[in-house]
Amino acid sequence: MALTKKVAIAAGTAGVVAAVGAVAAGLAFGGSGDDAKWPNPNPGTYAEEPTEAWSTQLPDPKAQVLFSTDSHLVLSVRSETGAPEQGTKLFGIKIDTGWMDWERTLAVSNCGEGIGRYEPGSSLVVCQDNRSKVISVVDPDNGSVIASHDFDQIYKADLIVDGETIYSCRATDHAVTLQAGSGISLDSKFSINIPVSGGSCQVDYDGTHVSAYSNMDNWVTVADLEGNITHQSFSTSATFLGDGTLMTYYFDKDEKELTDEFTIIDANGIYLRDRGDTPGKFLVLGREHSEVSVDENGNIRDRNGEILWNYSNRDDYLVVGSFDDVVVMHEDETRLRGYELTTGTPRWATSFTEFYPKGIIPEGIDLMNDFSAIPGRWRLRTDGDFLIIATGELVSGLDGRTGEVAWKKPVRGWIFQQHREYVFMVGDSRIRALRFG
């Protein structure tokens, strides 16, 4: 791969995504590539106004959602003591009732931030002891510790949890091991030895394949969930884009820089297309339902990478996603606009005065006490047909195909988590469960 123009990043970056910019400068409704995945509901779930199923006190103002099971919403919060003494407090809230079902504190342990990633289908909480290097496995349905394993001998460097399986990579000075195994019994599903050195690795996962790679070196190994290697390279690295494809990149170790020549490949390593001059993941909200992405030049592309049309109004925007034959854009932080998917012809536009009770987006406010300007993923989600928009004082439903505001409900707070027919809101130190259907 030829070395061309470079993008400087700091040594020791946690991941490629952290080193790259967003596709647009606007408010990122869809979050970023580092966001935990959200389990999207079935299309049409948000068509009618929800009811408030329950409201309960937030157990800690800093609590974050790890994931949700069929029965529980699992929250975590780090203790106030300094690392490595810092521990984690876990909470289990019954999804259907809002009851605080269990609470557990794991001293000098980390169960959330920094432990890896929980997929929407996770059914285990994994906690790493900061001093003894032991991992404890917690049952999210009752908070009990159901397994404990020697961290040094089993999992090291990076973890991803999906169901009862832990995917991990362990790095030594001479090799990297990509593993998958049961978090409860430690029965190994597979173990792949990768002949690279360097002492670090990251693990990535898209639901059908898992990979080990380095963000500060040029190698990647991709395997299916049975442990069969489908792609391996020792000249470039790669990360999943989340739609069955990977973005390859080259890291100049002497300059500690990424080149700007990126390609898109499938899980078998087959070249699909060039990414362009700017690295980064396509920031498309509701990826599971979207058929489009946008590149750094404003080209709207289909899932095969073919250019459909060019979006010229690129000063401040974000592509939300596709809704049947309409692609929805968030523009200038003041409106949502729908365009014909294949031609770019404007179909509808909705001003945010429809959603903000005061008619304008407030400026210079205290986000901890006034939720109307909470940024990022907390403000808008989708079920593939309808958008739900949280403005701190209202939650509204909008048909992404027509732009019609279907309903409005006065609820203070922002979106905390989606799960099945529920949307959990947090505000005024409470969790509120909105139930659809």
N, C-alpha and C positions, 0 to 999 in steps of 0.2 A: 504494500500500500504506500503510495507516494506521500511524503510529508509536505503538507501545504501550510496555509495559514493556521495559527495555533490559538488555543483558548487556554489562558493561564488558570491553574487551580493550585490551591495550597497543598503541600505534602501532608499526608495523614488524613485526607478527606474521608468521611465515613462512607460515602458512596458516590457513584457517578452522578446520580440525580441531584445530590447536594451541590455539585460543582457547576451545574448548568442553569441557564435562565429559563423562565417561562416563555411560552410562545407569544404572549402579549403582555403589555404593561398594565392591563386593567385589573380590577378586583377579581381574584380567582375563585369564582363560585365553586368550581369543581375541586378545589384543594390542589394537592401536588402529588407527584409520584411517590412521596414518602407517606402519604396518608394511609391509615389502615383501610382495608377494603370494606365497603358497606354492602350488606346483603340486600340487593334490590328486590322489591316485591314484584308481583305479576303486573303486567301492563294493565292500566285501567283501575288499579287499586285506589288511586287518589281522586276518582271522578266525583265523589260526593263528599259533602262536609262531614268530618269525623265527629265522634263524641269523645268527651274527656272521660276515659275509663277510670283513672285514679290519679291522685296527686300525693306525693310523699316527700318528706324532708330529704334534701341531698345530704348524705352522711358526712361529707367533708367538702368544703368549697373548692378544693383542688382535685377532687376525684375525677378520673377519666374512665371511659368505657374501654375494657379490654376486648370483649366480644360478648355475644349473646347466644345462649343455647335455646332449645325448644322451651325451656321452663324458666331460665334465669338470665337476668342482666347482670354481668360481672363487672364490677368497678374496682379500681385500684388507686392508691395514693401513696406517695413516698413519704417516709417519716422526715422530721425536720433535722435530725442529726446528720453530721457530715459523713461523706464517704470515707472509708468503706463501712462505717458503722450504720449507715442508712438502711432502714428496713422498708417493708411494704405492708400496708394494711389492705386486705381484700374484703369486698362486700358482695353478697349475693342477694339480689332483689327479685322476688317472684314477678314474672312478666305479666301474668294475668290479674294480679291483685295489688301489686306495689308493696307487699309486705317485705320488710327486711328479714330475710330468711336465715342468713348466717353472716358471721363476721370472723375474720381470722387475721392475726398479725404474724408475719414471718420476720423475725429479727435478722439484721444484717443481711438481708436478701433483696434481690431485685426480681420482680415478677412482670414488669411491664416495659417501660422505656429502657432500651438498651439490651433487653433479653433476646430480642429478635422480632418476630412478627407472628400475629395470630390471624389465621384465615377465618372467614365467616363460618366455616364448618368446624371450627375448633371445639374440642370437648375436653381439653385438659388445660390447666394453668401450670406453667412451668416457672419455677422460682430458683434463681441461682444464688447460693450462699456466697457472700463477698469475701469470706475469709477461708472457709474450709474447702471451697471449690466443689461443693456437693449441690446437685440439683434436686429439688423437691417437686413432686407432681401432685397438684391439688385438684380434687373433684369439684367442678364448678357448680354442681347441684347441691352440695352440702358443706363445702369448705374443708373436708377432711383431707389429710395428706395420705395418698394411696400408694406412693412409691417414693423411694429416695435412691439416688444413684451417684457414683463417684464421677464428678464432672471431668476430671483429668483423663479418665480412661474411656469416657463415652462421648461426650459432646463438648466441643470447644470452638470458640471464635464466633460462630453465627448459627442461629436457630430459626426455624419456621415450623409452626404447629398447624396441622390440619387434621381434624378428627382426633384420633388417638395416636397419630403418627407424628414423630419429630424428625424433620429433615435438618441436617447439619453438615457443616464442613469443619474439619480439624486440621490445623496447620502445624507442621514441624519445620525444622531447618532444611529438611530434605524432601518432603513430600506433603501433599494435601490428601485427606481422605473425605470423600463425599459419602454420607451415610443416610439411611432411612431406617427407622426402627420404632417399635412400640414404646410409647412413653410409660406404659404400665409394667409390661413384662420384660422389656428390653430385647425381645425377640427381634433379630435383625432382618429387615426386608432386603437390604442390599448394602454393600460397601464397595466403593470404587476408589482405588489408589491412583492418584494423579502425580506423575513424576515432575513436579515443579518445586522450587524452593522460594523462600522469601518470608515465611513466617506469618502470613496472614491470608485470609480468604473470606469471601462472602457467599452466601447461599441465596438463590432466587427461585421462584416457583410461580407457575401460572395455572395450576390445577390439573394439567395433563403432563407436564414435564418439570423437572427440577434441575438446577445448574449450580455449579461452583465456579467462581471467577475471582479475579483480582481487579480492584479499581486502581491499583498503582503498578500494574504489570500487564503483560499481554498474553493471557491464556484464559480459556473457558472450556468446561466440559458440561454437556447437556445430556440428560438421560430421561427415559420415560419412567413411569412410576413403578415399573418392574425392575429397574436398574440397568436396562439396556442402553448403552451409549448411542445417542443418535447424532451427535455432533461434537467434535473436539478440535480445538485450535490452540497452537502455541505461538501464534504470531499476532493475534488480536484478542481482545476481550469482548464481552457482550452482556447485555441485560435484557430481560423480557420487557416488551411493551405492553403486555397484558392481553393481547388478542391473538395469541398463538405465534407471535413473531418476536424476534430479538433485534436489538440495535447493536451493531458491532462498532468498536472504536479502537483507536491505537493510542497508547500512552508513551510519550517520549520520556524515558526515565532520566536522561541527562538534564533535560530542561524542566522536568516535572510538569509537563503540559500535555493536554490532549490535542491531537490534530483535529481539523474540522472536516475530515473526510469520513463520513459515517455511511454505513449501508444497513439495509433491512434484510434479514434472512429468516427462513422458517426454522422450526426446531430440528430439522435434518441438515441444517447448514446451507440450504439452497438459496442462492441470491435472488431477492425479489425486486429491490429497487434501491436507489440512493436516498439517503435521508436529507441531504442538503448541507448548507453551511453552518447550521446551528444545532448543537447537540441538545438532547432532552427528550422526554417522553411527550407524546401527544396528550395535552390536557383536555380531555373530553369528559364531561360529566355523564354519569350513567353509561359507562363504556359498554356494559353488558348488552345494552339495547341500541347503541349508536352504530350507524353504518358509515360514519364519516370521521375524518380528522382534518386538522388544518396544519399546514407547514409554516416555516418561518417567513415565507413570501406571501402568505395569505391565500395560498391555493387550497381550495376545498377538495379533498381527495376521498375516493370511495375506499372500501376496506382492502382493495387490491392495490391501492396506491395511485390509481389513475386520477388525473386532474379533471374535476367536473367543471369548475369555474374559479375565478379569482375574486377574493373579497378585498375590495379596494379601500374600504373605510377601516384602516388598521391602526389608528392612533390610540385607541383605548377600547379593547374588546376581548371577549373570550367566546369560543364556540361552546355551546351548551351540549348539543347533540342533535340527532335526527329523530323526527317524529313522523312516521310514515314518509310522505314525500316532501316534508318540510325540515329545513335545518334552522335551528334557533341560535341566535347570537345575543350576547349581553353586550350592550354598546354604551360607551361614555358614562357608565355608572348611573344612567338615567332611564334606560328603557330595555325591553326585550323586543327583538324583531325576528320574524320568521321569513325565510327565503325559500323559493322553489329549490328543491334538493339538486336537481340536475342542471338548472339554468342560472340560478341566482336571482331570479325575478322576485322582488319583494311581495310577500303575501299578507303580512299583518305586522303591526307594531303596537306595543303596549307601554305606556309611560309608567314609571314607578310611582307617580302620583296616585295610581290605582291601588297601591299597596301601603304607602306611608300615610298614616292618618293625618299628619300635619301638612301633607302635600309636597314636602321637600325632604331631601336626605340631610339629616342634621350634621353639623360640622363641629369639631372640637369638643366632643362630649366624653364623659367618663364611661368607657365601655363596660366597666364592672357594675355600673348602676343603671345605665340606660342601654338597652339591648338593640336599639334601632339601627345601629351602624356596625354590628358585629360582622366581620369580614369572613371570607373564605367559605368552606364547605358548610359552615353552620347556617347559611342563609337560604340555600336552595338545593333541593334534591329532586329526583325524578323517578317515576315508575315505568318510563318508556313511552307513555302516552301523555301523562299529566305532570306538571311541575308543582311542587309545593314551595312557597316562598315565605320565609320568616323574616319579619322586619322588627322584631322586638315587642311589638304591641299587637300585631295581627299575624295570622297564618292564613295564606290564601292558596287556592288551587287554580291553575291555569292550564287550559287545553293547549298543548304544544303544537297541535296541528292547525288550530284556528285562531289562537291568541285570546280566546274568550275566557274571562275570569269566571270560573264556575261557582266558586263559593269563597266566603271570607269568615274567619272565626277569630274573635278576640282572645289571644293567648300571649302572655308575656314570656319572653325567653327566646332561645334559639334551638336549632335541631341538634340533639345529643346523639341519637342513634336511630337507624331504621331496623325494623325486624318484623317479618311477616306482614300482618295488617296493622302493625303499630308504628307510630313515630313518637319517639321520646323527646320531649322538650325540657330544657333546663333554664331556669331563671328565678330570681327572687329566692335563691337557695332551696328551690324545690325541683323535683322531677315530675313532669306531667306526661301521662300516657294518652296520646290521641289514638283512638281506635277507628279504623276505616271499615265500612261494610257491616 
